[in-house]
Amino acid sequence: MGEWQDKLITVLTADTDDLSELAAIAGEEPVTFYRGANFRDADLRGQPIAAWDLKGAVFSQATLDHQTQAIFNLRHEAAEAREKGDLDRYFRVLSRLGETLRSTSERKEGPEGAALLGQAVETYRAALEVRTRADHPVHWAMTQNNLGAALQAQGSRTGGPEGAALLGQAVDAYRAALEVYTRADHPANWATTQNNLGNALRKHGTRSSGPVAAALLGQAVDACRAALEVHTRADHPVQWAMTQENLAIIEAARAQQETCPVPAPHLRAALAHVEAALEVYDPAHMQYNHQKATALRDRIRAALDGA
Amino acid sequence: MDGAPWDAGAEPRLTVKRAQERNSEGNKPSMKIVIRCRREDIEILDLEPKHPAITEKLRMSAHRARHIAAAEQVIKRAIERKGFLTAPDLSNKDSVVMVADMVVMEQD
C-alpha cells in the first residue's frame, strides 16, 4: 500500500483519541491539519481546537467546550459584522474576542496557550485598524492597553530574544495608550496603564542585561510611582498595595543586576515596599496575595542578610 | 465518489470515435483527457471502513468521529500532495480539483 493508505489505517486504528496526536500520527501539524475537516457528531471537549486554523471546518452536531464555542461564535459574529460593514459592531466584537482569547489562554499551557495569545494579539491589532487614534482616541487607547496585556503575557511565556522583543512591544503599546490616557483627562485609566507599563518594563528589564536592564528597571520604578499618585492608599488600597508589591519586585531585581555596585539600598527599599503591601493584604480575605507577599518579604530579608 | 466502484474495462463510461487513421503529422491519433471539477462537488465525508478489524476498533472507540475526521483529512492531504488541486487549499470550496489527467493512445 501507498504511504497515505498506511497513514489512513494507522489513524483509524490508533489507540489515542486526541486530535493533536492523530495529526502527529499522520505526520501533520495539528494547527493546520484540520482545515476543512468534518467534525460532525464529534465530542471535541478538551481538544485545543480554539487555537487552530479550522477554516472551512464543519461542526454540525459536534460538542464543544463553553469557551471554544464562545470563541467560535465571536469569530463568526466578527466576520458577519465586517461583511456588513458595521464597524461599530465589528470593533465591539473584536474587543470581546480578544479578551476571551486572552482569558482562555490564562488557563492553557504550552503551545495551545501561546497560540491563543498570538490570536489575541492579532485580534487587537485588527481592532486598532478599525478604531484609529484620530477618530476614536479612547477606544484606540483602550485597545492599545489590551494589546499591551496580551503582548506582555505572550512575552512572559516566550524565552530568549523573541520573548524580550514581545515585552518591548508591550511597553510600546502601553506608552501609546498613555498618549491618550493622560492623568488630567483619564486619571484612573492613566494610573492603571502606568502600573501595567511598570510591570512590562520590569519583565523586559529582567530579561535584559547591563545598562539597558538598569535603565528599564529605573523606568519601571518611575511608572509604578506615577501610578501611586492616583492609586493612593486612602482611595484605592488594593491597587496601592499591588503597586507597592510591584515596586518591591523591581527594587529586588535592581539589587541583583551585575551593574549594581551596592545592592543593600535597593533591598531596603524593596523590603519597605513589600511591608507596605502587607499592611493592606488581609490574610483572611486576601490569602493568596498575603502568602505571595510574605514569601517575597522573606526572600528580600534573606538577601539583605547576605548583602 | 458516490456508489460502488466498477470495472472500467468491462463497463466503460466513455467511448470516443476515431475520426481519422492518422493525424496531420502521420502519427496515430492520441487524446489528452483531463477531468476537473470544483472542490465543492467533491465531499470526502462519512468514511466507512470495510475492514472488519478497523470497523471493530472504531466501534470500540468512544471518539469514533474524531478518528473519522482525521482519516478524512489524511485523504484530503493526499489529494493535495498528488497535485490534483489547482489551488493549494482543499478547504476552499472554489478550488478546482483535477480528477483525471491522462493521454490515451491506440495500442498497436
Contacts between the chains, C-beta under 8 A, distances in Angstrom:
chain1	res1	chain2	res2	distance
A	4	B	74	6.1
A	4	B	75	7.4
A	4	B	77	7.4
A	4	B	78	3.8
A	4	B	81	7.8
A	7	B	74	5.1
A	8	B	71	5.4
A	8	B	74	4.9
A	8	B	75	6.7
A	9	B	51	7.8
A	9	B	54	6.7
A	11	B	67	6.4
A	11	B	70	4.8
A	11	B	71	5.0
A	11	B	74	5.7
A	12	B	49	5.9
A	12	B	54	5.2
A	12	B	57	7.2
A	12	B	58	6.4
A	12	B	67	5.4
A	12	B	68	7.8
A	12	B	71	5.1
A	13	B	53	7.5
A	13	B	54	5.8
A	13	B	57	4.9
A	13	B	58	8.0
A	14	B	67	7.0
A	17	B	61	6.5
A	17	B	62	6.6
A	17	B	63	3.8
A	17	B	66	5.6
A	17	B	67	7.4
A	19	B	66	5.8
A	19	B	69	7.7
A	19	B	70	6.7
A	22	B	66	6.7
A	22	B	67	6.8
A	22	B	70	4.0
A	23	B	70	6.8
A	23	B	73	7.9
A	26	B	70	6.5
A	26	B	73	7.1
A	26	B	74	5.1
A	26	B	77	7.3
A	28	B	73	7.6
A	28	B	77	6.6
A	33	B	70	7.7
A	33	B	73	5.7
A	33	B	77	7.5
A	34	B	69	7.1
A	34	B	70	7.8
A	34	B	73	6.1
A	35	B	89	7.4
A	35	B	90	7.8
A	35	B	91	4.1
A	36	B	73	7.9
A	36	B	76	6.8
A	36	B	90	5.7
A	36	B	91	2.9
A	36	B	92	7.9
A	37	B	69	4.9
A	37	B	70	7.9
A	37	B	72	6.8
A	37	B	73	5.5
A	38	B	44	7.9
A	38	B	45	4.7
A	38	B	69	5.9
A	38	B	72	6.1
A	39	B	65	6.9
A	39	B	66	7.9
A	39	B	69	5.3
A	40	B	45	7.5
A	40	B	65	6.8
A	41	B	65	4.6
A	42	B	63	7.0
A	42	B	65	3.6
A	42	B	66	5.3
A	42	B	69	6.0
A	43	B	62	7.9
A	43	B	63	6.2
A	43	B	65	7.3
A	43	B	66	7.8
A	44	B	66	7.7
A	47	B	66	7.9
A	55	B	91	5.1
A	56	B	91	3.4
A	56	B	92	6.9
A	56	B	93	7.2
A	57	B	91	7.5
A	62	B	65	7.8
